[in-house]
Amino acid sequence: MNLSKDCIEVPLYYDIHSKEDFIFQIQCKRKPAVLRGLDIGDCCEKWSVEYLTHHIGHLEAKIHVSCESKMDFINKNFSYKTLSLAEIIKRASATIKENYFFQPQEYYYLRSLSSERRGREVSDIKKQFAQIADDIVIPKFFNDVDFFSSVLRVSSEGVQLWTHYDIMDNILIQVQGRKRVVLFDPSDISYLYMEGDKSRVLDIDEPDLTLFPEFIKATKYVCTLEPGDVLFIPALWFHNTLALTYGVAVNVFWKNLDHELYDKNDFYGNKDLLPAAKALQNVENAIKLLNTLPPQYKDFYLKRCLKNIEKHLQ
């Protein structure tokens, strides 16, 4: 892989065979890693367009549809549409669509949701897609009680998803197709122009440095996933995915911290940990209070607050 000076290649491991190997060689380092040669079952051989269409094509799912390849969650340059899995897979795997919503060259992205209670349950491939669940072996890197969700992802060639972070450790299992993943260390948050858990820098390859001048300081960790590869994404690591071809993947999340820290009403696994969410809300409340003061006083006390925060960053 040819990498620019501001990129670091995500390390590749062939010798991770057990939970203990994973915990002591990978997870404890708190950095992303590509694991190759793991036993993930027969899914890479079986999950062809024809096979998935035959086994789960009758099911319906809500998808993202966009005329632009770079999907933007903040500005919503996509629409939500509902189709059968057969039609989703057919359209996503074709460059030019016979049937389409907006134009022949449009882009599709599926992030499976639970069908129970209108999506108010976490995704679980064993429940939603029982017809194909036995084809995939999820690596036993965590205790069963810590399991949170397993998400089926299907994307058209060229689909690039917004940069964001998750609050749980997770693995991305690439089953069909090739995918580029770019990750950023949590310590680079100051350079990513965040809005909530998502970055406002949509084009990470040719960013507008007049709008986002600090982005150039962020270091990219880059890997290309082949079928069968498993990418470990530690909690809080920012990541951006680009489907180099039509692709199918399964994302598995687990609670790597005390369960009491997680919001029980979080069905996507992306709500900030409860203490962090409370702290962020307190900051917003503090700013609202200071906004009631005259400008000179507001500026003075904002600087005092920042000094207090800086003491804990040293």
Secondary structure, 3 states (H helix, E strand, C coil): CCCCCCEEECCEECCCCCHHHHHHHCHHHCCCEEECCCCCECHHHHCCHHHHHHHHCCCEEEEEEECCCEECCCCCCCEEEEEEHHHHHHHHCCCCCCCCCCCCCCEEEEECCCCHHHHCCCCCHHHHCHHHHCCECCCCCCCHHHEEEEEEEEECCCCEECCECCCCEEEEEEEECCEEEEEECHHHHHHCCEECCEECCCCCCCCCCCCCHHHHHCCEEEEEECCCCEEEECCCCEEEEEECCCEEEEEEEECCCCHHHCCCCCCCCCCCCHHHHHHHHHHHHHHHHHCCCCHHHHHHHHHHHHHHHHHCCC
